[in-house]
Amino acid sequence: MTQNFTRPITSDAAALQRLQSLNTIGTISYVLHLVVAVGAVVPGGQFGPMLLIAALVLDLVKRSDAEGTWHASHFRWRIRTVLIAAALYLLTAPLWVLLLAPGWIAWTCISIWFLYRVVKGFVAMHKGHAMPSPADAAP
């Protein structure tokens, strides 16, 4: 007897459509984050904070749709990444006033960290894995 692998595992069409929709939204958001992250790391490649704001608004508006699914962890991951990066950029902004090199080094490190988080989340989402929550890291 052969199995039919063309049919989805779940018979609930609405749940499957919801997960596909969340995957599409997640992909769009991660791509926007990725464009911004690469632009922040590549000299002269600033593609603009407007893309990041668009991705953040998309995540904030659509995160309630993901409640109860593994996609919810990705919405939390992307929102936290943007907020932490923004706080770090603001915290290190005075370094640009003092000297150019410390500000450039700090912002380059933050941008690389941001790029790492975006790529890590994007890869995990396409593997169907949830992102760890901060509570998971606590002892």
Residue frames as qw, qx, qy, qz and C-alpha x, y, z in Angstrom:
[[0.000, 0.890, 0.456, 0.000, 0.00, 0.00, 0.00],
 [0.431, 0.257, -0.007, 0.865, 1.35, 3.45, -0.88],
 [0.151, -0.672, -0.440, 0.576, 0.78, 6.66, 1.00],
 [0.297, 0.777, 0.328, 0.448, -0.47, 9.82, -0.63],
 [0.488, -0.361, -0.196, 0.770, 1.96, 12.58, 0.38],
 [0.125, 0.363, 0.323, 0.865, 0.24, 15.24, -1.71],
 [0.410, -0.733, -0.417, -0.347, -2.53, 15.77, 0.86],
 [0.043, -0.624, 0.439, -0.645, -1.80, 17.93, 3.91],
 [0.275, -0.021, -0.878, 0.392, -1.46, 16.27, 7.30],
 [0.190, 0.291, 0.551, -0.759, -4.23, 18.39, 8.75],
 [0.136, 0.485, 0.789, 0.351, -7.71, 18.11, 7.34],
 [0.055, -0.820, -0.388, 0.416, -8.68, 21.49, 8.73],
 [0.509, 0.558, 0.295, 0.586, -8.48, 23.73, 5.67],
 [0.135, -0.955, -0.085, -0.250, -8.96, 26.92, 7.71],
 [0.655, -0.679, 0.228, 0.240, -6.02, 26.09, 10.01],
 [0.735, 0.079, 0.379, 0.557, -3.82, 25.27, 7.03],
 [0.294, 0.773, 0.261, 0.498, -4.78, 28.50, 5.27],
 [0.375, -0.926, 0.021, -0.044, -4.06, 30.45, 8.48],
 [0.728, -0.447, 0.321, 0.409, -0.56, 28.92, 8.75],
 [0.609, 0.372, 0.384, 0.586, 0.13, 29.63, 5.07],
 [0.040, 0.920, 0.184, 0.343, -0.97, 33.23, 5.56],
 [0.540, -0.818, 0.157, 0.124, 1.25, 33.60, 8.63],
 [0.764, -0.120, 0.366, 0.518, 4.17, 32.11, 6.69],
 [0.423, 0.653, 0.314, 0.544, 3.63, 34.65, 3.89],
 [0.211, -0.956, -0.037, -0.203, 3.44, 37.55, 6.35],
 [0.715, -0.594, 0.244, 0.275, 6.54, 36.26, 8.15],
 [0.720, 0.183, 0.347, 0.573, 8.46, 35.95, 4.89],
 [0.213, 0.833, 0.197, 0.470, 7.56, 39.50, 3.85],
 [0.426, -0.899, 0.075, -0.069, 8.57, 40.84, 7.26],
 [0.781, -0.381, 0.305, 0.390, 11.84, 38.91, 7.37],
 [0.618, 0.432, 0.306, 0.581, 12.73, 40.06, 3.83],
 [0.002, -0.927, -0.081, -0.366, 12.10, 43.69, 4.80],
 [0.620, -0.751, 0.208, 0.094, 14.23, 43.21, 7.93],
 [0.827, -0.048, 0.326, 0.455, 16.92, 41.52, 5.84],
 [0.441, 0.705, 0.190, 0.522, 17.09, 44.38, 3.34],
 [0.244, -0.931, 0.085, -0.259, 17.47, 46.86, 6.19],
 [0.781, -0.537, 0.264, 0.177, 20.04, 44.67, 8.00],
 [0.769, 0.206, 0.277, 0.539, 22.21, 44.21, 4.90],
 [0.230, 0.832, 0.129, 0.488, 21.91, 47.92, 4.17],
 [0.460, -0.873, 0.128, -0.099, 23.11, 48.70, 7.69],
 [0.804, -0.365, 0.336, 0.327, 26.18, 46.46, 7.35],
 [0.648, 0.369, 0.339, 0.573, 27.18, 47.36, 3.77],
 [0.217, -0.465, -0.039, 0.857, 28.79, 50.81, 3.59],
 [0.182, 0.225, -0.323, -0.901, 26.63, 53.20, 1.62],
 [0.240, -0.199, -0.878, -0.364, 23.81, 50.67, 1.48],
 [0.174, 0.232, 0.599, -0.747, 21.31, 52.45, 3.69],
 [0.083, -0.331, -0.782, -0.522, 17.94, 51.39, 2.30],
 [0.272, -0.421, -0.055, -0.864, 16.06, 53.39, 4.82],
 [0.123, 0.012, 0.787, -0.605, 14.36, 53.13, 8.14],
 [0.605, 0.115, -0.041, -0.787, 11.00, 53.31, 6.35],
 [0.677, 0.102, -0.692, -0.230, 11.27, 49.62, 5.41],
 [0.285, 0.018, -0.826, 0.485, 12.02, 48.75, 9.01],
 [0.325, 0.086, 0.383, -0.860, 9.08, 50.79, 10.25],
 [0.689, 0.118, -0.357, -0.620, 6.83, 49.09, 7.66],
 [0.583, 0.062, -0.808, 0.054, 8.02, 45.66, 8.85],
 [0.071, -0.014, -0.710, 0.700, 7.52, 46.62, 12.50],
 [0.503, 0.098, 0.132, -0.848, 3.99, 47.92, 11.86],
 [0.698, 0.107, -0.587, -0.397, 3.17, 44.74, 9.89],
 [0.440, 0.027, -0.842, 0.312, 4.39, 42.61, 12.79],
 [0.119, 0.052, 0.553, -0.823, 2.51, 44.64, 15.40],
 [0.596, 0.113, -0.085, -0.791, -0.73, 44.56, 13.42],
 [0.776, 0.137, -0.519, -0.331, -0.60, 40.87, 12.49],
 [0.139, 0.317, -0.864, 0.366, 0.87, 39.31, 15.64],
 [0.568, -0.027, 0.514, -0.642, -2.55, 38.67, 17.15],
 [0.820, 0.299, -0.259, -0.414, -3.34, 36.45, 14.13],
 [0.552, 0.384, -0.729, 0.130, -0.46, 34.19, 15.17],
 [0.438, -0.421, 0.569, -0.553, -1.58, 33.59, 18.76],
 [0.858, -0.067, 0.419, -0.290, -1.57, 29.90, 19.57],
 [0.889, 0.442, -0.044, 0.109, 0.80, 28.96, 16.74],
 [0.764, -0.253, 0.094, 0.586, 4.55, 28.59, 16.52],
 [0.374, 0.606, 0.208, 0.671, 4.53, 31.71, 14.32],
 [0.350, -0.915, -0.153, -0.129, 3.79, 33.81, 17.43],
 [0.717, -0.505, 0.126, 0.464, 7.38, 33.27, 18.56],
 [0.547, 0.246, 0.320, 0.733, 8.64, 34.75, 15.28],
 [0.031, -0.851, -0.264, -0.453, 6.50, 37.86, 15.65],
 [0.587, -0.801, -0.003, 0.119, 7.88, 38.29, 19.18],
 [0.758, -0.164, 0.235, 0.586, 11.44, 37.63, 17.88],
 [0.398, 0.511, 0.299, 0.700, 11.19, 40.27, 15.13],
 [0.221, -0.897, -0.190, -0.332, 9.56, 42.91, 17.32],
 [0.690, -0.675, 0.065, 0.253, 12.09, 42.39, 20.14],
 [0.713, 0.066, 0.241, 0.655, 14.97, 42.51, 17.65],
 [0.211, 0.695, 0.243, 0.644, 13.87, 45.88, 16.28],
 [0.411, -0.880, -0.107, -0.215, 13.19, 47.38, 19.72],
 [0.773, -0.492, 0.111, 0.385, 16.49, 46.18, 21.19],
 [0.609, 0.249, 0.250, 0.711, 18.44, 47.41, 18.15],
 [0.017, 0.823, 0.218, 0.523, 16.70, 50.79, 18.33],
 [0.582, -0.813, -0.015, 0.016, 17.54, 51.11, 22.02],
 [0.780, -0.255, 0.197, 0.537, 21.18, 50.17, 21.36],
 [0.439, 0.513, 0.261, 0.689, 21.45, 52.66, 18.48],
 [0.204, -0.889, -0.139, -0.385, 20.02, 55.42, 20.68],
 [0.731, -0.654, 0.043, 0.187, 22.26, 54.47, 23.60],
 [0.714, -0.161, 0.280, 0.622, 25.40, 54.55, 21.44],
 [0.359, 0.830, 0.286, 0.317, 24.46, 57.66, 19.40],
 [0.246, -0.955, 0.129, 0.099, 26.51, 59.97, 21.66],
 [0.732, -0.285, 0.413, 0.462, 29.64, 58.09, 20.58],
 [0.539, 0.582, 0.372, 0.482, 29.27, 59.68, 17.13],
 [0.061, -0.981, -0.045, -0.178, 29.46, 63.11, 18.76],
 [0.608, -0.698, 0.304, 0.226, 32.61, 62.27, 20.72],
 [0.154, -0.497, 0.712, 0.471, 34.59, 60.60, 17.99],
 [0.679, 0.332, -0.348, -0.555, 33.73, 59.05, 14.66],
 [0.386, 0.282, -0.878, -0.018, 35.47, 55.69, 15.22],
 [0.149, 0.027, 0.864, -0.480, 33.69, 54.60, 18.43],
 [0.585, 0.339, 0.245, -0.695, 30.30, 55.41, 16.95],
 [0.613, 0.421, -0.526, -0.411, 31.08, 53.56, 13.74],
 [0.216, 0.212, -0.941, 0.152, 32.38, 50.51, 15.63],
 [0.320, 0.133, 0.715, -0.607, 29.36, 50.41, 17.95],
 [0.646, 0.403, 0.080, -0.643, 26.83, 50.77, 15.15],
 [0.502, 0.393, -0.721, -0.271, 28.63, 48.19, 13.01],
 [0.032, 0.088, -0.949, 0.302, 28.47, 45.70, 15.90],
 [0.465, 0.283, 0.517, -0.661, 24.78, 46.42, 16.45],
 [0.618, 0.460, -0.266, -0.579, 24.08, 46.05, 12.73],
 [0.361, 0.290, -0.882, -0.087, 25.89, 42.70, 12.57],
 [0.171, 0.077, 0.856, -0.482, 23.93, 41.50, 15.62],
 [0.560, 0.391, 0.209, -0.699, 20.69, 42.65, 13.94],
 [0.558, 0.426, -0.576, -0.418, 21.62, 40.82, 10.72],
 [0.131, 0.169, -0.964, 0.160, 22.42, 37.66, 12.70],
 [0.347, 0.212, 0.696, -0.591, 19.03, 37.72, 14.45],
 [0.614, 0.445, -0.065, -0.649, 17.15, 38.28, 11.21],
 [0.490, 0.372, -0.747, -0.252, 18.92, 35.44, 9.40],
 [0.012, -0.080, 0.939, -0.334, 18.56, 33.09, 12.39],
 [0.468, 0.300, 0.517, -0.651, 14.83, 33.77, 12.61],
 [0.596, 0.470, -0.300, -0.578, 14.29, 33.52, 8.85],
 [0.350, 0.292, -0.885, -0.092, 16.03, 30.14, 8.66],
 [0.147, 0.063, 0.875, -0.456, 14.12, 28.81, 11.68],
 [0.557, 0.357, 0.247, -0.708, 10.79, 29.93, 10.24],
 [0.627, 0.428, -0.466, -0.454, 11.41, 28.17, 6.96],
 [0.260, 0.173, -0.943, 0.115, 12.32, 25.00, 8.86],
 [0.598, -0.479, -0.487, -0.419, 9.05, 25.30, 10.79],
 [0.569, -0.211, -0.584, 0.539, 10.76, 25.90, 14.13],
 [0.279, -0.921, -0.247, -0.110, 9.61, 28.29, 16.82],
 [0.317, 0.611, -0.380, 0.617, 12.05, 30.83, 18.21],
 [0.515, -0.293, -0.658, 0.465, 13.10, 30.50, 21.85],
 [0.238, -0.890, -0.212, -0.328, 11.55, 32.92, 24.29],
 [0.094, 0.663, -0.495, 0.553, 13.65, 34.87, 26.82],
 [0.726, -0.436, 0.317, -0.426, 12.06, 32.76, 29.58],
 [0.981, 0.141, -0.127, 0.031, 13.55, 29.63, 27.96],
 [0.550, 0.535, -0.414, 0.490, 17.07, 30.97, 28.58],
 [0.383, -0.676, 0.344, -0.528, 16.50, 31.63, 32.28],
 [0.231, 0.268, -0.909, 0.219, 18.05, 29.09, 34.70]]
